[in-house]
Amino acid sequence: MPGPAGAGASSSVAGARVEFLRIARQPRCAEGTAVFRAEPVPLVIEWKISGAAGGALSVDDPTHTPGTYGPVGTEGSLEFLFSCSGEVGSTETHTYALYTVGGGPMDSATVTASATVLDKGLGSNS
């Protein structure tokens, strides 16, 4: 019998596949003053790949080219600090794509994370 409804075609066949790519910790931009400062919270993504030699990660790549960020193992996590340099109230968004390397036809998954710019930060005296 085929896999559950909504499962991708690659989930019912052997070979390379992305088991999951998910956000393990939501990012948050810094806010506040020098005295009462809430530090930024980095984004953490985690993944697991099966049936492949490794993975290739891309970040914000409109060309969908595997691995523009770099190679990754078949299981792991990475931390990313958002720049949060836009206008106050704007949303900074980044898309992460994971591709399988080796083990048959390539599989991929994407996840998008966002954080709201909360203030202009501490500023500078220049």
Secondary structure, DSSP 8 states (H G I E B T S, - for coil): ----TT--GGGGSSS-EEEEEEEEE--B--EE-SSSEE--B-EEEEEEEESSSEEEEEES-TT--TTSSEEE-SEEEEEE-----S-TT-EEEEEEEEEEESSSS--EEEEEEEEE-----S----
